[in-house]
Amino acid sequence: MEKVCQKAIVRGRVQGVGFRFSARLQAEELGISGWAKNLHDGSVEVMMCGEASAVKLLTNWMETGPTSAEVESVMVEDIPCQQLSGFVTL
């Protein structure tokens, strides 16, 4: 099982719609560690580490997000793997 870490920037109407909370629930269900935080420009940054297939599933989910979100784009980049425990919202 290959472990990967990625950082994603999600743009659109993604703040104030439960995006970070929903991302945490999805990540926990998939066994992914990391965090989600609001950025000053109205986007959400998500850092995720876990099995490559699980991280891909979370990335796919972020393209739509929760029902109240309107995702315009998800930009993902690979980052060096980190030892994290759990998934938190910041």
Biotite code that builds the C-alpha atoms (Angstrom):
import biotite.structure as struc

atoms = struc.array([
    struc.Atom([0.000, 0.000, 0.000], chain_id="A", res_id=1, res_name="MET", atom_name="CA", element="C"),
    struc.Atom([1.523, 3.228, -1.185], chain_id="A", res_id=2, res_name="GLU", atom_name="CA", element="C"),
    struc.Atom([1.228, 6.204, 1.162], chain_id="A", res_id=3, res_name="LYS", atom_name="CA", element="C"),
    struc.Atom([1.000, 9.663, -0.378], chain_id="A", res_id=4, res_name="VAL", atom_name="CA", element="C"),
    struc.Atom([0.604, 13.203, 0.903], chain_id="A", res_id=5, res_name="CYS", atom_name="CA", element="C"),
    struc.Atom([-1.037, 15.942, -1.111], chain_id="A", res_id=6, res_name="GLN", atom_name="CA", element="C"),
    struc.Atom([-2.162, 19.511, -0.625], chain_id="A", res_id=7, res_name="LYS", atom_name="CA", element="C"),
    struc.Atom([-5.287, 20.781, -2.347], chain_id="A", res_id=8, res_name="ALA", atom_name="CA", element="C"),
    struc.Atom([-6.679, 24.282, -2.818], chain_id="A", res_id=9, res_name="ILE", atom_name="CA", element="C"),
    struc.Atom([-10.440, 24.237, -3.352], chain_id="A", res_id=10, res_name="VAL", atom_name="CA", element="C"),
    struc.Atom([-11.968, 27.360, -4.889], chain_id="A", res_id=11, res_name="ARG", atom_name="CA", element="C"),
    struc.Atom([-15.564, 28.443, -5.265], chain_id="A", res_id=12, res_name="GLY", atom_name="CA", element="C"),
    struc.Atom([-18.285, 28.881, -2.641], chain_id="A", res_id=13, res_name="ARG", atom_name="CA", element="C"),
    struc.Atom([-16.555, 26.640, -0.116], chain_id="A", res_id=14, res_name="VAL", atom_name="CA", element="C"),
    struc.Atom([-16.511, 28.708, 3.077], chain_id="A", res_id=15, res_name="GLN", atom_name="CA", element="C"),
    struc.Atom([-19.544, 28.925, 5.336], chain_id="A", res_id=16, res_name="GLY", atom_name="CA", element="C"),
    struc.Atom([-21.122, 25.828, 3.768], chain_id="A", res_id=17, res_name="VAL", atom_name="CA", element="C"),
    struc.Atom([-19.669, 23.066, 5.971], chain_id="A", res_id=18, res_name="GLY", atom_name="CA", element="C"),
    struc.Atom([-16.901, 22.145, 3.528], chain_id="A", res_id=19, res_name="PHE", atom_name="CA", element="C"),
    struc.Atom([-14.157, 21.661, 6.154], chain_id="A", res_id=20, res_name="ARG", atom_name="CA", element="C"),
    struc.Atom([-16.445, 19.692, 8.486], chain_id="A", res_id=21, res_name="PHE", atom_name="CA", element="C"),
    struc.Atom([-17.631, 17.458, 5.636], chain_id="A", res_id=22, res_name="SER", atom_name="CA", element="C"),
    struc.Atom([-14.055, 16.975, 4.405], chain_id="A", res_id=23, res_name="ALA", atom_name="CA", element="C"),
    struc.Atom([-13.046, 15.860, 7.904], chain_id="A", res_id=24, res_name="ARG", atom_name="CA", element="C"),
    struc.Atom([-15.867, 13.298, 8.000], chain_id="A", res_id=25, res_name="LEU", atom_name="CA", element="C"),
    struc.Atom([-14.877, 11.967, 4.575], chain_id="A", res_id=26, res_name="GLN", atom_name="CA", element="C"),
    struc.Atom([-11.190, 11.822, 5.542], chain_id="A", res_id=27, res_name="ALA", atom_name="CA", element="C"),
    struc.Atom([-11.925, 9.993, 8.794], chain_id="A", res_id=28, res_name="GLU", atom_name="CA", element="C"),
    struc.Atom([-14.073, 7.460, 6.944], chain_id="A", res_id=29, res_name="GLU", atom_name="CA", element="C"),
    struc.Atom([-11.231, 6.877, 4.462], chain_id="A", res_id=30, res_name="LEU", atom_name="CA", element="C"),
    struc.Atom([-8.484, 6.666, 7.119], chain_id="A", res_id=31, res_name="GLY", atom_name="CA", element="C"),
    struc.Atom([-6.750, 9.845, 5.931], chain_id="A", res_id=32, res_name="ILE", atom_name="CA", element="C"),
    struc.Atom([-4.754, 12.117, 8.231], chain_id="A", res_id=33, res_name="SER", atom_name="CA", element="C"),
    struc.Atom([-4.310, 15.845, 7.735], chain_id="A", res_id=34, res_name="GLY", atom_name="CA", element="C"),
    struc.Atom([-6.254, 19.076, 8.053], chain_id="A", res_id=35, res_name="TRP", atom_name="CA", element="C"),
    struc.Atom([-8.566, 21.530, 6.322], chain_id="A", res_id=36, res_name="ALA", atom_name="CA", element="C"),
    struc.Atom([-8.466, 25.284, 6.811], chain_id="A", res_id=37, res_name="LYS", atom_name="CA", element="C"),
    struc.Atom([-10.054, 28.407, 5.365], chain_id="A", res_id=38, res_name="ASN", atom_name="CA", element="C"),
    struc.Atom([-7.769, 30.770, 3.485], chain_id="A", res_id=39, res_name="LEU", atom_name="CA", element="C"),
    struc.Atom([-8.127, 34.555, 3.380], chain_id="A", res_id=40, res_name="HIS", atom_name="CA", element="C"),
    struc.Atom([-9.043, 34.540, -0.311], chain_id="A", res_id=41, res_name="ASP", atom_name="CA", element="C"),
    struc.Atom([-12.207, 32.470, 0.310], chain_id="A", res_id=42, res_name="GLY", atom_name="CA", element="C"),
    struc.Atom([-10.725, 29.124, -0.700], chain_id="A", res_id=43, res_name="SER", atom_name="CA", element="C"),
    struc.Atom([-10.116, 26.058, 1.474], chain_id="A", res_id=44, res_name="VAL", atom_name="CA", element="C"),
    struc.Atom([-6.738, 24.324, 1.803], chain_id="A", res_id=45, res_name="GLU", atom_name="CA", element="C"),
    struc.Atom([-6.750, 20.593, 2.515], chain_id="A", res_id=46, res_name="VAL", atom_name="CA", element="C"),
    struc.Atom([-3.665, 18.588, 3.467], chain_id="A", res_id=47, res_name="MET", atom_name="CA", element="C"),
    struc.Atom([-4.134, 14.825, 3.264], chain_id="A", res_id=48, res_name="MET", atom_name="CA", element="C"),
    struc.Atom([-1.885, 11.841, 3.914], chain_id="A", res_id=49, res_name="CYS", atom_name="CA", element="C"),
    struc.Atom([-2.899, 8.224, 3.491], chain_id="A", res_id=50, res_name="GLY", atom_name="CA", element="C"),
    struc.Atom([-3.148, 5.345, 1.081], chain_id="A", res_id=51, res_name="GLU", atom_name="CA", element="C"),
    struc.Atom([-3.011, 6.591, -2.507], chain_id="A", res_id=52, res_name="ALA", atom_name="CA", element="C"),
    struc.Atom([-6.429, 5.143, -3.367], chain_id="A", res_id=53, res_name="SER", atom_name="CA", element="C"),
    struc.Atom([-8.065, 6.784, -0.324], chain_id="A", res_id=54, res_name="ALA", atom_name="CA", element="C"),
    struc.Atom([-6.467, 10.168, -1.057], chain_id="A", res_id=55, res_name="VAL", atom_name="CA", element="C"),
    struc.Atom([-7.758, 9.900, -4.643], chain_id="A", res_id=56, res_name="LYS", atom_name="CA", element="C"),
    struc.Atom([-11.283, 9.234, -3.328], chain_id="A", res_id=57, res_name="LEU", atom_name="CA", element="C"),
    struc.Atom([-11.113, 12.302, -1.085], chain_id="A", res_id=58, res_name="LEU", atom_name="CA", element="C"),
    struc.Atom([-9.811, 14.398, -3.977], chain_id="A", res_id=59, res_name="THR", atom_name="CA", element="C"),
    struc.Atom([-12.701, 13.201, -6.136], chain_id="A", res_id=60, res_name="ASN", atom_name="CA", element="C"),
    struc.Atom([-15.175, 14.087, -3.357], chain_id="A", res_id=61, res_name="TRP", atom_name="CA", element="C"),
    struc.Atom([-13.697, 17.606, -3.089], chain_id="A", res_id=62, res_name="MET", atom_name="CA", element="C"),
    struc.Atom([-14.606, 18.276, -6.728], chain_id="A", res_id=63, res_name="GLU", atom_name="CA", element="C"),
    struc.Atom([-18.243, 18.449, -5.573], chain_id="A", res_id=64, res_name="THR", atom_name="CA", element="C"),
    struc.Atom([-18.044, 18.800, -1.782], chain_id="A", res_id=65, res_name="GLY", atom_name="CA", element="C"),
    struc.Atom([-21.140, 18.995, 0.397], chain_id="A", res_id=66, res_name="PRO", atom_name="CA", element="C"),
    struc.Atom([-24.485, 19.807, -1.244], chain_id="A", res_id=67, res_name="THR", atom_name="CA", element="C"),
    struc.Atom([-24.378, 23.492, -0.252], chain_id="A", res_id=68, res_name="SER", atom_name="CA", element="C"),
    struc.Atom([-20.919, 24.077, -1.791], chain_id="A", res_id=69, res_name="ALA", atom_name="CA", element="C"),
    struc.Atom([-20.243, 25.284, -5.321], chain_id="A", res_id=70, res_name="GLU", atom_name="CA", element="C"),
    struc.Atom([-16.765, 24.051, -6.206], chain_id="A", res_id=71, res_name="VAL", atom_name="CA", element="C"),
    struc.Atom([-15.131, 25.835, -9.137], chain_id="A", res_id=72, res_name="GLU", atom_name="CA", element="C"),
    struc.Atom([-11.723, 24.146, -9.050], chain_id="A", res_id=73, res_name="SER", atom_name="CA", element="C"),
    struc.Atom([-9.480, 21.810, -7.072], chain_id="A", res_id=74, res_name="VAL", atom_name="CA", element="C"),
    struc.Atom([-5.727, 22.223, -7.529], chain_id="A", res_id=75, res_name="MET", atom_name="CA", element="C"),
    struc.Atom([-3.720, 19.331, -6.088], chain_id="A", res_id=76, res_name="VAL", atom_name="CA", element="C"),
    struc.Atom([0.018, 19.015, -5.595], chain_id="A", res_id=77, res_name="GLU", atom_name="CA", element="C"),
    struc.Atom([2.139, 16.214, -4.176], chain_id="A", res_id=78, res_name="ASP", atom_name="CA", element="C"),
    struc.Atom([4.081, 17.066, -1.038], chain_id="A", res_id=79, res_name="ILE", atom_name="CA", element="C"),
    struc.Atom([6.615, 15.109, 1.037], chain_id="A", res_id=80, res_name="PRO", atom_name="CA", element="C"),
    struc.Atom([4.954, 12.545, 3.288], chain_id="A", res_id=81, res_name="CYS", atom_name="CA", element="C"),
    struc.Atom([4.466, 13.550, 6.894], chain_id="A", res_id=82, res_name="GLN", atom_name="CA", element="C"),
    struc.Atom([3.644, 11.608, 10.022], chain_id="A", res_id=83, res_name="GLN", atom_name="CA", element="C"),
    struc.Atom([0.237, 12.850, 11.100], chain_id="A", res_id=84, res_name="LEU", atom_name="CA", element="C"),
    struc.Atom([-2.432, 11.472, 13.366], chain_id="A", res_id=85, res_name="SER", atom_name="CA", element="C"),
    struc.Atom([-6.084, 12.165, 12.726], chain_id="A", res_id=86, res_name="GLY", atom_name="CA", element="C"),
    struc.Atom([-7.764, 14.844, 10.645], chain_id="A", res_id=87, res_name="PHE", atom_name="CA", element="C"),
    struc.Atom([-8.557, 18.276, 12.039], chain_id="A", res_id=88, res_name="VAL", atom_name="CA", element="C"),
    struc.Atom([-10.231, 21.462, 10.906], chain_id="A", res_id=89, res_name="THR", atom_name="CA", element="C"),
    struc.Atom([-8.276, 24.640, 11.521], chain_id="A", res_id=90, res_name="LEU", atom_name="CA", element="C"),
])
